[in-house]
Amino acid sequence: MASKVQFGSKIGLIAATVGSAVGLGNVWRFPAETQANGGAAFLLLYIACVFLLGIPVMLAEFSLGRGKRSDASGVFRLLAPGKKWWIVGGVAILASYLILSFYMVVAGWTLEYMWQSITGDLFTPVAGNPGHSAVEVMDYQFNAKMQEYIVQDIKPLVMTYVMLAINLGILLMGVQKGIEKMSNILMPVLFVLLLVFAGVAMTFPKADEGLLFFLKPDFSKISPAVAVNALGQAFFSLSLGMGILITYSSYFPKETKLTRTAVTVSLLDLLVALMMGFIIFPAVKSFGLDGHGLEGATLVFVTLPEVFVQMPASQLWSVLFFLLLLVAALTSTISLAEVSIAFMQDRFNMKRTPACFVVILPLFVLSSLCSLSQGSMSWLTIGGMNLFDFLDNFATNLLLPLVAIFTCIYLGWFAPKGYFFKELTNDGTVSVKIYRPVLFVVRFLAPVLIAVILCAKLFS
């Protein structure tokens, strides 16, 4: 069974777990949130929230997975037989699968943009460009290219299917030969690319202005809304509530020190976000793009190509950036899929190969619908949103916070007495001085703060 499989090395364990956390949330959401919430003031709150909220909740999920060596739903069945707590894990599995369905589409966009960077098509001028200034011309060109691509039916579908096939191939190889080996290769590539881009960004003409915005806090910008956004970013950037951390920790060897692992993963995840800040803000300040939208897809598919086209060897930098983005997307999609695969193996005693096909094949339909909802099926709306946006909002703004809240409530109040302490201390063999503060956060602080995030998202 999948729950009996273990990561083969400490490095592989860390690489896989960091890869599961690092994703598009670090690459495009963090710069957007930082810009919208006052720069360095937001950064300080975000760092505080990673340590205050992120690590304790991560430890809660680790203790469930490593302790019971089962999938996100199975850990609750084993700890609370006959009770309904398994629903919490079931919702986590559902949320991760819904997120995976549209994440595959975005991963396909990334693959297409890397291909267009290789061929040079990304920088081919668009006919009928009404822009006058250089910035207006670039704005029109890259906005037009993005809109033209995502509203098509065939091309985005093909790239989505390619990404699904790549994921299936890796997942079929198993935990050690597939997930762990891939992570051992891709995570160093990711960090090397980040270092290269950060180094280049430091040479930009107005890099100092970008760094000042990013690193010098203006405390007058701090407000309750900024604090809530920082909490939300810390929550989402660590992949909390998705069942990923429970699933991956079920592959941890019994002697794994959970506290050290959680701190290491959180610091490396934080480092990726910081390095993206070191790249983005010097770039937008230096190339006349200050004030441009840094939100989501606009940042990576419009604003950054505008930066690349103004750089020497623009094609090379574009290829390398979309390779970086592809690595981040791939490590995320693999981990999201593994949540459901582990469930199929543990709950229904499936072999890994059929479990992989059962999980991936329906995505060819669901991801197709998400992709087509940007184009020919845009008429299909739920709550005024197309299917892609609805699944994004439903899963990330509602399901994930609910899972995290009830995970904390269960572990803090309803788990077998001494279970959390036993897991954090490896049956009393490891000294964990932060146990009581962590338990306080899991019992009281985390559920309240995550509930605040949930309410803020629902009523915004």
N, C-alpha and C positions, 0 to 999 in steps of 0.2 A: 504494500500500500504506500501511497505517496507520503503519508505521515511518518513512515519509518525511514525514508530517505533523508540523508544529511548532506549539508555542504561539505566539501572535501578539505577545505583549508580556511584559516582565519581570514586571509586576504580575500578569498573568494566569497566568504560570508559577508564581509564588509562591502566589497564591490557590488555584489548583487543587491544588498539592502539599500545602499546609497543609490544605485541605479533605479531601484523601485520608487525612491522618493524624488530624485531629480527628474524633472520633466519640463513641459511647456510652462508650468506655473512659475518655475524659476527663470525661464528664458524670456517670456513675454509678459506675464502677469506682474512680476516683481517690479520691473522698471516702470510700468504703467501706474501701479499703486504708489510707487515712490514719487513720481512726478506729480500725481494728482493730490498727494497728501503732504506736500511741503518738504520733500527731499530728506535731509538728514534727520529731521525731527521724527519722521515716520520710520526711518532706518533704526533709530535708537529704540523706539517702541517695539518694532518688529523683532529685534535681537532679544529684547527682554521677554517678549511673548514666547519665543522659541524655547527659552530656558524655563520660563514660568509655567507655560501650558504644554508646549510641545513634548519635551522630554518626559514629564510624568505620564502623559497619555500614551506616549510611545512605549514606556515601560509597562503600562497596563496591558497593552496589546501583546507585547513580547511575552509577558508572563502567562497569558492565556495560550498562545501558540506553542511556546517551548514546553510549558507544563503538561499539556494534554496531547501534543503532537497530532493535531487533527486540523481540519479545515475551519473556516471562520464560523460556520454554524455548528460543526461537530464539537468544538471545544465547549460550547454552552450545553449541548446534549449530554456530554460526559460529566460536566461539573454540576449540572442541575437536571438530572433525569426526571422525566415526568412533568417538568415545568415548561413554561412558554418562552424561556429566555433564548432558545434557539432562534426565535424570530429575529432577534437583534443581528445575529450572524447572517441570517437569510437576507435581511435587508441590505447588509453590507455587500453580499454577493450580487444581489440585484443591482445595486448602485454601481459597483465596479464594472458590471457587464454593460450597463447602459452607457457609462462613460467610455468604455472601450469601443462601443459602436460608432460614436462620432470622433473619437480620438484617432481611429484608423483612417478616417477621411482626411483629417488634418495632417497625419503622417504621410498620406498620399500626396497632398499639396506640397509638402516639404520635398518629397522625392521628385516631383515634377519640377520644382524650382531649382533643385540641384542639377537636374538634367538640362534645363534651359540655361543654367549658368555655364555648364560644360560646353554646350553647343554655341553659346553666345546669343541665343534667341531672346533672352531676358532683356538684353540691352538694345535690341532692334527698335528704332524709333517707331512710334505709333502714328499712323496717318491722321491728318485732320486735327493735330494738336493745337488748341487755341491759346496756349500759354504764351506769355510775353517774356517774363523774367526766366532765368535758368531754373529757379525753384518751381515756378508755375508749370514749366514744361515737364519737369521731372514728376511733379505731383500728378499731373494728368496722365503721363505715360504709365507710371507704375500702378496708379489706381485703376486705369483702364485695363491694364494687363491682368490685374488680380480679378476684377469683376468679370472680364471676358472668360477667364479660365474657370472660376468656380461655378458660373451659371451654365457651363456646358454640361452635357450628360455623359458623353463617352469617355473623354480623357480623364476626368477625376475618378470615374468608376474603375478604369483600367489601373490607375496608380493605387487606388485603394485595394484592389484585388492583388496587386503585386505585394503590397505591404502585408496583407493577410497571408499570402503564401510564404513570405519570409518568416513571419511569426510562427506559422505552422511548422515550418522546417526546423526552427530552433527549438520549439516546444517539444516536438517529437523526439528530440535527442535526450530529453530528460533534465533533471535538476542539475547534476554535476557536469555532464558533457554538453548540455545545452545552455541553461540559464547561467550557471556559474562560469563556464568557459567564455561565453559571450561577454559577460560582465567584466571578467579579467582583461579582456581585450579592449572593449569599448570605453570603459570608464577612464583608463589612462589616456586614451585618444581624446576623450571629452576634455579632460583637464589640460592636456597639452594645447589643444586648440584654444581654450579659454585663455591660457597664459600668453599664447601668441597674439591673440586679438587684443588683450589688455595691454601688452607691451607696445603694439602698434598704436593703440588709442592714446597712449601717453605722449606720442610724438605729434599729435594733432595740434594745430595752432592755438586753439582755445581750450586745451585739455584742463588747464588750471581752473577755468570758470566752471567746467562741468564737475570737476572734483570738489570744488567749493560748495556747489549746490548739493552734492551727494553726501559730503562728509561734515560740513559745518552746520550744526543745527540752529534753527531759529525756533526757540521754544514757544514763541507766540503762536506758531502754527499748530501746536498740540491742542486737540479738542477731543471731546468724547467720540465724535465720528471718526477721527483719525485713529484713535485707540482701537475702536471696533474693527476698522479696516486692517490695522496691524495684526490684531488677533486672528482675523480671517485669513490673512496671508500666511501667518505662521502655521495655522491649522492645515491649509490646503497644500502648502509647499512640502510638508512632511508626509503627505498621503495618509493622514489619520482618518479613520472611519471607513476605509475602503475594503477592509479585510486583507489587504496586502501584507501588512506587518504581522498579523496573526498567522497568515499562511507561510510567509518566509521564515518566521521564527519557529515554526513547527519543524523546519529543516535544520535548526541550530543544534549542534552537539550539546549534550546535557551539561558539559562543563563551561559553556559559554557564559561569560560575565555580562549579564544583561545591562547593568548600569553603564559600564565602559562602552559597550556596543552602542547603546542609545546616544550617549554623548558624542561618540565618534561620528556616527551617522548624521546627527543633527549639525555638528560643526562642519562636516564636509558639504552637506546640503546648503548650509548658510554660506559657505565659501563660494559655491557656484552662484548664488544670488548676488553676493558682493562683487564677484568678478564681472557679472553681467552689468552691474552698475558702473564699474570702472570702464567698461566698453561703451555702453550706450550714451551716458551723459557727456563725456568728452566729444563723442561723435556728433551728437545733435547740436551742441554748442558751437562746434567748429565748422560745420557745413551748412549753417543757416537754416537749420531745421528745428530750432528751439520753438516750442509752442505747438509743434506738430503732434498729432495724435500718436501716443505710444501704446495704445490699447491693443492687446491681443494680436490678431492677424495683421492689422495695419502696421504694427511695429516691424514685424519680420518680413512681410511680403510687400510693403510699400516704403516705409521710412528707411530701413536699412539698405535696400537696393539703391535708394537715392544717395546714401553715403558711399556705397561701393563705386558708383559710377563716377564719383568725383575723386577717387583714389587712383594712384598708379596701380597697374596690374589689377584693375577692377574685377576682371573675370575670375582670376585666381582667388581673390578674397571672397567673392560671392560663392564660389564652389566650396571653399573651406567652411564658410559660415553655415551653409545649408547642410553640409556634412555634419557639423556640430549639432544642428537642430535635429537632423535625422537620428543621430545617436541618442539624443535625449528622448525623442519620441519612441524609438525602438525599445529602449530599456523600460519605458513606462508601459507600452502596450504589452510587452512580454509579462510584466508583473501583474497587470490587470487581468490578463487571460489566465494566468496561473491560479488566481483565486477560484475561478469556476472549475478549472481542471482538477484542482485538489479536492473540491467538493464532490465532483463526479466520481473520483477515485475512492474517497473515503465513505461517502454516503451509499453509493451503489456498488462498491467493490469492483469498479471497472479497472481494466488494464489501462496503462497510460495512453497507448495509441488510439483506441476508440474514444477515450475521454477527450483527447485533443481534437479529434474530428467532430465530436458532438458539440464542443464549445465553439470551434472556429467556423464550421460550415454555416450555421444560422446567421453568422455575422455577414456573410456574403449578401444576405437579404437585408438585414437591419442596417448595415452600413451603407448599402445601396440607397435605401430610403432616405437616410440622413444626407447623403450626397445629392440625391435628386431634389431634396427639399430646398436646396439652394438654387435650383434651376427650374426644370419643367414641372416639378411637383411643388412649387412654392405656394400654390393655392391651398395645399393641405396644411392648415394651421390648428394649433391647440392653444387656447388662451391668448390668441393674437400673435403667437410665435410659430415659426416653421418648426418642423420636427427636430432638426439639428439643435436649434436654440432652446426648444422646450426640454429636450432630454438633458442638455447642459444645465439649465436652471433647476429642473426637478431633482436631478441627482446630486449636484454640488451644493445647491442652496438649501435643500430640504432633507434628503436622505442621509447624506454624510454627517451633518451635525446631529441628527437624531441617533444615528448609530453610535457616535462618540459619546453623547450624553448618557445613553443607556449602558454602554460598556463601562463607563466610569461608575455609574450607580450600582451596577451589578458587582463589579470587583471591589468597590469601596464598602458596600453594605450587605451583599447577599452571598458572596463567594464563601466557600468553606473557611472556617476560622483559621487564620494563620497562613492561608494559601499564598497570598501576595508576598508576605514576608519570606516564606519558604522559597519561593521562586527567585526573588531578588537576591537572596543570600546564598543561593545554591545549597539548600538544606542546611543553612547555618555555617557553611564552610568559608563564606566570603563576607567580610565586614562591609556593610552598607550604611554609612552614617546618615545618609539623606532619606532613609526609609520613612521616618515620621513626617517630614515635610512633604515628601512625595505622596504619602497616604492622605494627608490633609488636602493637597491639591486635587487628588483623584476623587475624594469624598465630597468636598465642598466647592472649591474654587473652579475647577474645570467644568463641572456641569453648569454652574451659573454663568460663567463666561461664554461657554459655547452656546448656551441658550440665548444670551445677548446677541451673539453673532447671528443665530437663526432668526430671531425676531427682526434684527436690522435688515437682513436680506429679504425676509418675507414682506416687510412693510416699506421697503425702499422703492 
